[in-house]
Amino acid sequence: MSSLIVPPALARWVAGIDVATATGSAAVDVPDHATTLILRTDKRELIVMGPRTRAAYHVATPGNSCVRVRMVPGRARALLGRSLNGLADGALPLHELPGLDIDQLAADPVTALEKALADRPEPSDRLEEAARLLVGATVTATAARLYISERRLHTLFTDATGLSPKHFARINRVRTVLAADANRWADIASAAGYYDQSHMTAEFRHFMGVPPAAFTAGRRPAATLCTA
């Protein structure tokens, strides 16, 4: 898999662009609060994958290739022109996406996305601000800081990301642990916003299927064949 550089013009919309070809080896898709646009380059199939609430361990058929565009959380709604409510752990096949050239996306993803997003008005920064606050605060405190009700905050998140604010924050913490260097678990737990190490371990097991130490050591659930 190769990761392309996301230029500044796309950084407000796109968190990452990967071009991958399956090798037949085991892979893991970690929990993700973002929405991903996937193009199966061999079949020219365009799919929107909603937020992923559990890790998936799989083996893909060798040779299958795709372009994966991970959207900045909250931005996919403006790209798709629809609410993401109900899209968590689901997929939405697309025959086309207005303004996005499928053939160009396969050949030159960056240019295709720059053209597709050039004239789209940027959504409000309210969700990004809420997501930052949730890193170190409760849903109640975050709503208070934004001067909105908890119900309004919940609607904001489910509409823009497909997740509740609490679930969004839980996935964000697990991703923080996954991105950390395995060292002192107690320190990682504190930095990620958990109450303590046992809280982190329980949450990690819930999302990843195994405790963090086992995952880091390579003791992971068996991979299943990906037929998509």
C-alpha positions in Angstrom: 0.0 0.0 0.0 1.3 3.5 -0.8 0.0 6.7 0.8 -0.2 9.8 -1.3 0.6 13.3 0.0 -2.6 15.3 0.7 -2.0 18.8 -0.6 -3.1 21.8 1.5 -6.0 22.4 -0.9 -7.5 19.1 0.2 -6.5 18.9 3.8 -9.7 20.4 5.0 -11.6 17.6 3.3 -9.3 14.6 3.1 -7.4 13.0 5.9 -5.6 10.4 3.8 -5.3 8.8 0.3 -4.1 5.3 -0.1 -3.5 3.2 -3.2 -3.5 -0.5 -2.3 -3.2 -3.9 -4.0 -4.1 -7.0 -2.1 -1.2 -9.4 -1.6 -3.1 -12.3 0.1 -1.6 -11.6 3.5 -3.6 -10.9 6.6 -4.6 -7.3 7.2 -6.6 -5.4 9.9 -9.0 -2.5 9.4 -9.0 -0.7 12.7 -12.0 1.1 14.1 -12.5 4.5 12.4 -14.8 7.4 13.0 -14.3 8.7 9.5 -16.1 7.8 6.3 -14.0 6.3 3.5 -14.6 6.6 -0.3 -13.3 3.4 -2.0 -12.8 2.9 -5.7 -12.3 -0.7 -6.8 -10.0 0.1 -9.8 -10.5 -3.2 -11.5 -14.3 -3.0 -11.7 -14.6 0.8 -11.4 -16.9 0.3 -8.5 -17.3 3.3 -6.2 -18.4 2.6 -2.6 -18.8 4.8 0.5 -17.8 3.0 3.7 -19.3 4.4 6.9 -17.6 4.6 10.2 -16.2 1.3 11.4 -17.0 0.5 15.1 -15.0 -2.7 15.4 -11.7 -4.0 14.0 -11.9 -6.3 11.0 -9.2 -9.0 10.4 -9.3 -10.2 6.9 -7.4 -11.6 3.9 -8.2 -10.2 0.5 -7.9 -12.0 -2.9 -4.5 -11.2 -4.3 -4.4 -8.7 -7.1 -7.5 -6.7 -6.2 -6.6 -3.1 -6.1 -8.4 0.0 -4.8 -8.0 3.7 -4.1 -9.1 4.7 -0.6 -9.9 8.2 0.4 -10.4 8.7 4.1 -12.5 11.9 4.6 -12.0 14.3 7.5 -14.7 13.3 10.0 -17.8 15.4 9.1 -16.8 16.3 5.6 -18.4 13.3 3.8 -21.9 14.7 4.4 -21.1 17.7 2.2 -19.5 15.5 -0.5 -22.4 13.0 -0.6 -25.1 15.6 -0.1 -26.9 13.4 2.5 -26.9 12.6 6.2 -24.6 9.8 7.4 -27.0 8.7 10.0 -27.4 4.9 9.8 -24.2 4.4 7.7 -22.0 3.2 10.6 -20.6 -0.3 9.8 -22.3 -0.1 6.4 -21.5 0.5 2.8 -23.3 2.6 0.2 -22.6 1.7 -3.5 -22.5 4.7 -5.8 -23.1 4.7 -9.5 -21.5 8.1 -9.7 -20.6 11.1 -7.6 -21.4 14.5 -9.3 -18.2 16.3 -10.1 -15.9 13.3 -9.5 -14.3 11.7 -12.6 -14.0 7.9 -11.8 -11.4 7.2 -14.4 -9.3 10.2 -13.2 -9.7 9.1 -9.6 -8.1 5.7 -10.5 -5.3 7.3 -12.5 -4.6 10.5 -10.5 -6.6 10.6 -7.2 -5.3 13.9 -6.0 -6.2 15.9 -9.1 -9.6 14.2 -9.3 -10.4 15.1 -5.8 -9.1 18.7 -6.2 -11.5 19.2 -9.1 -14.4 17.5 -7.4 -14.1 19.6 -4.2 -12.9 22.9 -5.7 -16.3 24.6 -5.8 -18.0 22.9 -2.8 -18.7 25.2 0.1 -17.0 24.1 3.2 -19.2 22.9 6.1 -19.2 24.6 9.5 -16.2 24.0 11.8 -18.7 23.2 14.6 -18.1 19.5 14.5 -14.3 19.7 14.4 -14.5 22.0 17.4 -16.8 19.5 19.2 -14.5 16.6 18.3 -11.5 18.4 19.8 -13.4 19.2 23.0 -14.5 15.6 23.4 -10.9 14.4 23.7 -10.7 15.7 27.2 -14.3 16.4 28.2 -17.6 14.6 28.7 -20.5 15.0 26.2 -22.3 17.2 28.8 -19.3 19.5 29.2 -18.7 19.6 25.4 -22.3 20.7 24.8 -22.0 23.3 27.5 -18.7 24.7 26.0 -20.5 25.0 22.6 -23.6 26.6 24.1 -25.8 23.9 22.6 -28.0 21.1 24.2 -26.8 17.6 24.4 -29.6 16.6 22.1 -28.3 19.1 19.5 -24.8 17.8 19.9 -26.0 14.2 19.4 -27.9 15.2 16.2 -24.8 17.1 14.9 -22.6 14.0 15.3 -25.1 11.4 14.0 -25.9 13.5 11.0 -22.3 14.4 10.1 -20.5 11.2 11.1 -23.0 8.5 11.6 -21.9 8.1 15.2 -23.0 9.5 18.5 -20.6 11.9 20.2 -19.8 9.3 22.9 -19.1 6.6 20.4 -17.0 9.0 18.3 -14.9 9.8 21.4 -14.4 6.1 22.3 -13.1 5.3 18.8 -10.9 8.3 18.9 -9.3 7.1 22.2 -8.7 3.6 20.8 -7.0 5.1 17.7 -4.8 7.1 20.0 -3.6 3.9 21.7 -3.0 2.2 18.3 -0.9 5.2 17.2 1.2 5.2 20.3 4.5 3.4 20.7 3.9 0.4 23.0 5.8 1.3 26.1 4.2 2.2 29.4 0.6 1.3 29.1 -0.4 3.4 32.1 1.1 6.5 30.5 -0.6 5.7 27.2 -3.9 5.3 28.9 -3.6 8.7 30.6 -2.5 10.4 27.4 -5.5 8.9 25.5 -8.0 10.1 28.1 -8.9 6.9 29.9 -9.6 6.8 33.6 -6.8 4.2 34.1 -5.0 1.3 32.4 -7.8 -1.2 33.2 -10.3 1.1 31.5 -8.1 1.3 28.5 -7.6 -2.4 28.3 -11.4 -3.1 28.5 -12.2 -0.5 25.8 -9.4 -1.8 23.6 -10.6 -5.4 23.9 -14.1 -4.3 23.0 -13.0 -2.6 19.8 -10.1 -4.7 18.8 -11.0 -8.2 20.1 -7.8 -8.6 22.1 -6.0 -6.5 24.8 -3.4 -4.0 23.6 -0.4 -6.0 24.7 -1.7 -9.0 22.8 -2.4 -6.9 19.7 1.0 -5.4 19.8 2.6 -8.8 20.1 0.8 -10.1 17.1 -1.7 -12.3 19.0 -4.8 -11.3 17.1 -8.1 -12.8 16.0 -8.0 -15.1 13.0 -8.4 -13.3 9.7 -11.3 -14.3 7.5 -11.5 -14.2 3.7 -12.7 -10.9 2.3 -15.2 -11.5 -0.5 -16.1 -7.9 -1.3 
